[in-house]
Structure formats: structure tokens, C-alpha cells
Amino acid sequence: MREVDRELFDAVEQGNLSKVKRCFDQGANINAKNNDGKTPLETAREEGYKSMVIYLTDKVADLFYSQGKYSKALQAYQEALGIQKDVLGPDHPDTLGTRNNMALVLYNQGNYSKALETFQAVFDKRRDVLGPDHPDTLSTHMGMALVLYNQGKYSEALEIFQAVFDIQKRRDVLGPDHPDTLLTRHNMAGVLFKQGHYSEALHIYQEVFDIQKRRDVLGPDHPDTLMTRHNMAGVLFKQGRHSEALKIYQAVFDIQKRRDVLGPDHPDTLMTRHNMAGVLFKQGHYSKALKIYQAVFDIQKRRDVLGPDHPDTLMTHHNMAGVLFKQGHYSEALKIYQAVFDIQKRRDVLGPYHPDTLMTRHNMAGVLDNQGNYSEALKIFREVLNIQKAKLGSDHPSTLLTSRNIEIVSSKLPEKADDKPETHLNDLAVEKQLQRSPGY
């Protein structure tokens, strides 16, 4: 056992929470096991140190969250919440913080209705307990906007982001150049991007980037600065300025891959490299795109990086199928989509109703359509549409795309017209247009 892990167990057994926190600052392993085969959390439970159990359970939940193991994260947060309610009370800031984190997990699981309900409850409490201008209150309000954004309710999301920004930019709160204020402004651009207001989104990203890159703010190599620059490339990509987008992605990647910044295996570095493949795909360079997707996937699926079941890993595998589809390798594409779907639909991963799961199922139908299996394609499209209407709403872009594809496939059935228009696949997003609030 490493010395820092030995010190961690000593601190846990002594009930010394401050020392436990210092051990984690020094790189202690939350999953380390002592001679009895027990973890720090299990030891704290045995000793009956409730405050210690709350802290360690929260650390375990954070780890599960970072690994994309949302069901396990939710279960851990639920355990911490139960103790916090008993020890601290339901309205204590730490208790509300755990509820906020649970809402974030629900959001990442695609359970938007429950996430919004939880965020709203926490926001109401935080506003009463901490005040409307407190950073934690604003963070929860941001969470509500993130949910609305993913529900396709862009105007409502933008309204909240604007309200949060108007408070944050005040100099008696955070000020216009504070990283959190810039994050909110960044997310406003993300909404405008989704609304198709590309020029306006690019203008805001540029304003945010110009402040972030200043060395008295974040600096040009800070991950947040790089993400803003990354998303500027995403706008250029949507504007059809593919060469410019690829140039920026390359510049961002060259900085991110440095070991003194993020390193070549960091999820953000891999996402940028993934998006470079997305540009090449749009330019028709399918072989080059597939090669990069494969390289990214091979790193992501490693258990010391993200693991084979992480949503980002599945997204890359999904997009590899999209390239194979464009190359006319329908059987190979369908095989990958099926493999991705089989993992995504598991309730310990995303679940059957998550938007990404539905997107994969949707694209499986698209392949079947191109193979001439119209009846099976139509059956799947209709199944997806019914869930999308219930979970996302009838006006959500993904719902509308599925409706359009049902019309197209229906027209190809024997009793319909002879012309056979092409169905449209729905790619998983290649842009990381929104960032979550600090503190989540």
C-alpha cells in the first residue's frame, strides 16, 4: 500500500476529516483497500463517523460521475443525502449541494423531466437560504437552463442564461471578467448556435475568448479558453467553413495534447481530435476520418481513460458507424450501431430512453432503410418517435427529424410512390457547445 493511502486509512480510523481531505489533495486513492480488504468508505461506515461517510460517499459519487457510471453515482449521492438530511437537515447548504449533484446525474442520464424538477426544488431552496445572487443559487439556475437546452427549449434556456449573466457581471457579485461569468456568456452562445444564429454565436465566443486568453484572467492555454476556441471551430463547421474549422481544431489539439496542459489522453483532447474527424467526414475524407475515430476510440475504451461503456466512447464508436454507412458498408455500420445500442440501453449506462440511445436506434433504422428493409426501418422509426414525443416533445429537432424520416420510408413502401428519397441519419453532436457550471 502506498504511504499516502496508509495515512488515509489512519485518518479515517481517527475520525480526522481534515487529514482525510489533505490525503486526497496528495493523491490518495478512494478505492484503496486495507489489510481487511475494506475501502476508506467502508471503514468510515464501520466506525460510525457520519460526517466522514458523507464526505467519502460524495468522493465516490464524483468518481462514478467522471467515469460516466451515472446509476452508481446517483446511488452514492442518494446515500449521502439520507445521512445529510438526518445530520445537517434538509435545507443545509451541503444537503442542497448533494441534491444539486443528483439533478446533474439525472440530466446526464437523459431524465430531463426529473432533473428539471430537482433543479427547480434546489433553486427555490437556495434562493431562500442563500439568496438570489449567491454563486450556488446561480449555479443551480444554470442547471435548469442546461436541461431546457437539451429539451430543445432554447428560448427558455437563453432567458435563464441571460438572467444569470446579468447578475454575475455585476462587480458586487462576480464581475464581467470572472471565469463563471464568462462560462455563462459562453453557454449563451451555445444556445444561439443551436438556434442557428451562427454569426451571433461566433461573435460572443470571440468576445469570451478575447477575455479568457488574457494572462490576468485564464490565459491562452487554460482548458476553458481552449474549449471556447474549440466551439468557435464548431460554429465555423456549421457555417460550412470546414478548412477554417479544421485549422482551429488542430491548433487547439496541439496545445491540449501537451502534457503540461491536458495531455494526449485527456477526454477534452480526445473530443477535439474526434471533431477533427467530424470535419474530415464532412469534407468526404471518409478513410482519414475513420482512421482518427478508430485511434480516439482505442484510447477512450481503455479503462484507465474512460472505459468501453462511457458515453463519449460510445459516441465515437457510433460515429465510426456513420462513416461506414457513408462508405456503403451497411452491414458493418449496422453491427456497430447494434453494439453501441446494446450498451447504451442498459440502465447502468444511459438507459433505453436517453436521447443518445434513441439517436443510435434511429440510425439503425436509417441503415435498414438503405438496405431496402423498409418495414423494419419504419417499425423502429415509429418506436423511436413515440418515445421522443414523450421525452423530448413534438417540436424537438430530433423528433421532427424522425417524423420526416417516417414520411420518407412510408413513401417507399410498395403501395406508395416509386421515388425513393434518402433518409437522414442523426449524428451524435461533434460540438461541445455547452459547459456545465463550476461546482457540479
N, C-alpha and C positions, 0 to 999 in steps of 0.2 A: 504493500500500500504506500502511496506517495505521502510525504511528510505533511503536505497541506491537507490531504484527506484525513490523515490521522488527527491533526489538530481540529478538523471539522467535527469529528466524532466526539473528541474530548469536550468541545464547546457545547455540543448538543446535550451530552450527558450532564454537563454542569448547568444547563439552562441559560447559558450566556449567549443571548441573541446578538449582541453587538459583535462578539467574537465570531459568531457564525457568519455574519454579514461580511466581516473582514476576510474570512477564509474564502468566500465566494469571489470577493474582489481580487484575490490572489490566484483564482483559477481552480478552486475546489470543485469536485465532481458531485453533482446532486445524486447521481446513481451509484456512487461508490458503495461498497459493502464491507462491513466489519468482519471480525472473525466468526461471528454468529450468522453471517450471511444476510445481515439486515442493512437497509439503507438509512441515511440520516432521518428521513421522514418516519420510517417505521420505528426507529429508536425514539424519536420525539413522542410518538404516539404512546409507546410503552411507558415512557417517563411521565406522561400526562401533562406535558408543557403545552398548553393550548395556544399561547401566542407563537411559540416555536412551530407548532403544527401548521398554524395559519400561514406563516411566512414560507415554510418549506413546501407546503402544498401549492402555494402560489408560484414558487420557483418551478415546481414540477409541471404545473399547468402551462407556464410560459414556455418551457422546453417543448412540451407536446404541441403547443400552438406553432412554434417556429418550425417544427417538423411537419406541419400540415396534418397532424393527428388530432383533428378537431373534436371528435367524440370523446377521446380520452382527456383532452384539455377541459372540455365542458364538465366532465365528471369530477375532475380535480377542483375546478373553481366552485362547483356545487358543494363539495366537501368543506372547502374553506369558508364559503358563505354561511353554511349551517353553524359553524363554530363562531364566526364573527357576529352573527345575529344574537347568539347566546352571551358572548363575552363583551362585545362592544355595543350592541344594539343595532336595530335595522337602519337607522339614519346616520350612523357614524361614517365619516368620510372614507375610511378603509373598506367598510362594508359596501358602500356605494361604488367604490372603485372595482370591487370584485364583480358586482352586478354589471358594471360597465364592460368589463372584460368578457363576461358571459355573452353580452349582447354582440360584442365583436366576433366571438366564435360563431354565434348563430348567423351573423352576417356572412361569414366566410363559408358556412355550410349552405348558403343559399336560402336559409329560412328567414326571408326578409320580413314577413309579417310579424313574427315573434321577435326578431331583432329590433324592429322599429318600436314595437310595444315596450320592450325592455329599455331601450334607449330613452324613450319618452318618459317612462316612470322614473328613471335615474335623473334625467334632466330636470324634471319637476322638483324632485327632492333636493338636488344640488343647488338649484336656483334659490330654494327656500333656505337651505342650510348654509351654503357658501356665498350666495349672492349671484346675480346675473353676469357679473363681469369677471368672476373667478376663472382662472385657466381651466380647471377641471369641468366647470359648467360649460364653458365654450367648447371643450374637447368632446363632451357628450353631444352637444348640439351639432358638432361636425359629424359625429357618427350617424345621427339621424339623416343628415344630408347625403352621406355616403350610401345609405340604404335606399333613399329616394332616387338617387342617381342610378343605382343598379336595377331599380324597378322601372326605369325609363321615364321617371317623373322629373325631367330635367329642370323645368321652370321652378318647381318647388324646392329642388336641391339648390339651385342657384340663389334663390331668395334667402335660404338659411346661410349659405356661404357668405353672401353679401352682408347679412346681419352680423355674423361673427366677425368678419373683416372690419366692419365699421367700428366695432368695439375694440378689437385688438390693435388697430392702427393708432388709437388714441395714445398720446405719450404718457398719460397717467395709468395706462393699462400695460401694453407691451411696446407700442411704438411701431412705425411703418417698416422699420428695417429688422425687426425681431424675426428670428427663424420661423416661429409659429405663425406670425402674421403672413410671412412670405409663403408658407405652406398653404394657408387658406386661399391666398391670391392664386397660387399655383393650381389649386383644385377648382377654382372658378374657371380658369382657362380650360381645365379638363371637361367641365360641363359644356362650355361653349363649343369645344371640339366635337362633343357628341351631338350637339345641336346643328352641326355643320357650319358653324361660324368660324371657319378656319383662320381667316385673316385676323379677326379679333382675338382668337385664342393665341395665335402666334405672337401678336403684339404684347399680350400680357405675359406670356412665357419669357419674352425678350426682356421686359421690364424687371421681372423677378430675377432672371439670370444676371442681369447687369448689377443688381444689388448683391445677390448671393456671392458672386465671384470676387467681390471686394475682400481684401485680406482682413479688414476690420469687421467683417460680417461672418462669412464662412470660408471664403477662399475658392479659387478655381478648381481645386481637386477634392472638395468636400463631396460626399455621396449625394447630398441633397442638390447641390449645384449641378452635379453630373446628371441627376435624374431630370432636372428641368431642361437641361440641354438635350438629353435623350428624348424628352417629349416634344421638344421643338422639331426634332427629326421626324417624330410621328406625325406632326401636322404637315410637314413638307411631303411626307409619304402620301397622305390623303389628298394633297393638292396635286399629286401626280409628278412632283419634283423628286423623282426617285434617286437621281445621281447626287443631288444635294443632301438628301436624307441619308444616303449610304455614307457620304463623306463625314457627316456629323456623327453617325453611329460609330464609324471607325475611329474617329478622334476620341470619343467618349470611352470606347473599349480599350484603346491604347493606354488611357490613364487608369481606368478601373482595374485592368489586369496586373498593374504594378503591385508588388507585394506590400509596399508602404502605403497603398491606398486601400484596395479591397482584395486584390489577388485574382488569379485566373479562374478559381473555382467558386468564387462568391456568387450567390444567386443573382445579384444585380448585374454582375459582369456577364453571367451566362444569359440573362434576359436580353442584354444589349446584343450579344453575339447571335442569339435566337432571332432578334429583329432584323439583323443584317441579312439573315437567311430569308426573312419575310420580304425584304426589298428585292433580293435576287430572284425570288419566286415570282414577284410581280413583273420583273423585267424579262421573265421567260427563261432564266438560267436555272432550270429545274435540277440539273445534276449538281451544280455548285450549291444550291440551296439545300438539297437533300444531304450533301456531304457535311455541311455545317450543322444542320439539325441533328444528324447522327452523332457528331462529335459532342454537341451540347448534351444530348440525351445520355450518352455514355458516361458523362461526368455527373449529371444530375441524379441518375439512378443509383449511384454509389451511396451506400448507407452513411458514409461519413460526410456526405454533401447534403442531398435532400432525401434520397431513397426512391425506390421504384413506384411508390404509391403517392408521392407528393403531388399536389395539383399542378405545380409548374412542370414537373417531369411528365405528367400525363398530357399537359398542353403541348409539349414538344413532340411527344410521340404522335399525338393527334395531328399535328401539322405535317409530320412526315407522311402520314396517310394522305393528306391533302395534296402533297407533291406527287405521290404515286398515282393518285386519281387523275391529275392533270397529264401525267405521262401515259395514261391509258391502262395502267396496271390495276384494274378494278378489283381483281381477286385479292391481291396483296393489300390494297388500301382497305378493303372490307375486313380483312383479317386483323389489321391493326386497330381499326375503329372498334371492332368487337372486343379486342383485348383491353383497350382503354375503357370502353363502356363497362366491361365486367368488373373492373376495379372501381371506377367512379361510382357505380350504383350501390356499392357496399355502404352501409350506414356508418361504418367507422372511417370512411374516406369522405365522400361528398353526399352520397345518398341518391336515390332514383329521381328526385325532383329538383336537384340543383341545376341551375341554368347551364353549366358546363356539361353535365351529364346529358341533358336534353339536347344540347348542341351536337354532341357526338352521335346520339341516337338519330337526330335529324340528318346528319351527314351520311350515316349508314343507309338511310332511305334514298339519299341522293345517288349513292353508288348503285344501289339496286335498280333505281330508275334507269341509269345509264347502261345497265346490263340487260335492260328490257323486262325486268321483273316488276311490272307496273302495279300489279295487285298488292304485292307485299310492300312495295315502297309506299303506296297510298295508305295502307293499313298503319304503317309506322308513323307517317306524317300526321295522320289523324290522332293517333295516340299522343304524340308529342304536343299537338295543337291543344288538345283538351287540357293537358297539364299546364301548358304555357298560359292559357287563358285564366286558369285558376290561380296560378302562382305569380305571373308577371302582369297580367291584364291584357285586354284585347288590343290595346294601342301600342304595346311594346314592340320595338323594331324586330325582335326575334319572332314574336307571334305573327306579325304581319308577313315576314318572310316565309314562314311555314304555310300560312294561308295561301300565299301566292304560289308556292310550290305544289300545293294540293290542286289548285286550279290547273296548273301546267300538266301534272301527271294525269289528272282526270281527263284532259283533252286527248291523251294518248291511248286511252282505252279503246278497244275495237269499235264500240258504238259511237265513238267521238270522231273528231276531225282527224285527217290524216297527217297534218303537220305536227311536228314534234319539237316544240321549243325546249331549250335546255333548262334544267333545274339549277338552282343556285345553292352552292354549299355555304355554310356559315362558319367561317374560320374563327377559332378562338382568338381573342384580341392580341395583336402583336405590340400594342402600346400599353405602357403602364401610365395611364394618364392621371390617375388619382393616387395620392398618397394618403395613408391614414394619419390621424392626429398623433403627435407625440404623446407618450404616456400610455398608449394602448399596449 
